[in-house]
Structure formats: C-alpha cells, structure tokens
C-alpha cells in the first residue's frame, strides 16, 4: 500500500496529479503487493468520460496511433486508461507515464489514438482484445459498466487445480465460504476452459461469459473482474479471492458445519439480490 510519506514524495511525479492516473497507480500497487501481479502479470482498463480527461490531457493532440487487433466500432470515440504491455505493476506508481496510457478509439473504430503515456514506444496490454470484447458485452447489460481488471489471484488459481471446474459447482463452493459472497456476486462465477492468453479466442470466450457474469475464471491462470468503478471491480475480485483462500485452508479438514442452501437463500432475500438460478437446492 502506498504510504502517506510515499504519496508526498511522488506528488511531483508526472501524471500523479491526474485523478484517474493516480487511481490506476494505486490499484495496481495494491494488486502487486497482494502478490496477484508478479512480474508483468495482469492488466487493467477503465472507460473514461471526455469531461474527466480534457482538463488534464490535450484531447486534440494525438501522439501516435495504434492498430487494434480488430475494429472496435462499438467503442468508437470512447476514452480509456490502460496498463501497458510487458509493464510491471510495481513500477506504475513511480513512473505512470511509462506504464499506463490514455487512449481514444477513433470515430471509425479502426485506430487507437494515444493521447498520454506509453512512453518510448510502449503499447497497450496484449490482453486488450479480451478487455475490449468484455467491455462491449458488459455495456450491453450494464450501461454504468466502466472497468475490466485481470490478475493472477493466488488462491483462485490454486482452487482451479483441485476443484471441479463446473461453474455452478465452483460458484456454490465460493458462496459457502463467506456469508457476504452470495451478496457480492449473486450472478455467480463463470469458468472457461484453459486457453492460450492474449488471443482473440480467449477474448471471445470470456466476453461470451460476460453476458451473464461480472467475473470469469481462467483456470490455472487468473480471473477477469468487471464493474462500474475501480473499487467495484477490485472488490469483486477481492471477495472471490478471499473465499478461494478459505476453501484452500479448509479443503483437507473435516467440515463440521457450513452455510446451508436455505441460509444462502435467506441471505439473498435479506439483501435483495437474486442468486443465479439452478445452483441452490431450495
């Protein structure tokens, strides 16, 4: 976690006076300290409004253009802040301009216009196709959607080695680990087959799941989480990871009691959420 003293020292770092840059720097630092983003693992993208970009970035000056993996007509004209390819999350706080970029999708959806950051020829994360596909699908079901976070949450990955990867069973196990889980992710957790990362194929498979879920597990790799804000997307992943950690702690222990299906249903009713159908036996 960035300390108060560190924040004072870094206040003159280029970009750290920009609110959305500072927020990205802080959240990537948190994930690195949690051990979820070793080396250059993990990536984040966040949709920005022109009104929040324009006071800090010259939106009329395109530094250079970058060709996306595919045309993104659905996102034409939208602004994003994204992490860079091959960049280490631990370095974002000290040099955000080298590790982050502010992009705008061109009006025809054929180009990405770099407006800030990604110094020295850096490019956006290699998982940007997966991010864009997920943004497109989440916006169809949630107009307030803004954020996609991918990281290598340790216990989620561990759980995929020993738990059935049927997503209903995976979801129910996680719901049973913490009282808050069914409230935080009543839509459940999607699970895709193992696939090569950075490909359009894994992006399409993930986006397909995003039609009905806000979190998708990539077995033996990590998790994709989405939300209307950095806090919401991070909090979703944080809750899933906590439940997976508890599972890993108790999986080889004799279980004397647990949260029952009826208790889970009562929780959902009390908090006004609707659990994904077909998982609870009530």
Secondary structure, DSSP 8 states (H G I E B T S, - for coil): ---HHHHHHHTTSTTTTSHHHHHHHHHHHHHHHTTSS-TT--EEEEEE-HHHHTTTS-TT---EEE--SS--GGGTT-EEEEEBTT--GGGTTT-HHHHEEEEEE-TTSS-EEEEEE--TT--B-TTHHHHHHHHHHHHHH-TT--EEEEE--HHHHHHHHHS---HHHHHHHHHHH-TTHHHH-TT--EEE----TTSHHHHHHHHHHHTT-SEEEETTTEEEEEESSHHHHHHHHHHHHHHHHHHHHHTTS-------HHHHHHHHHHTT----TTSS--
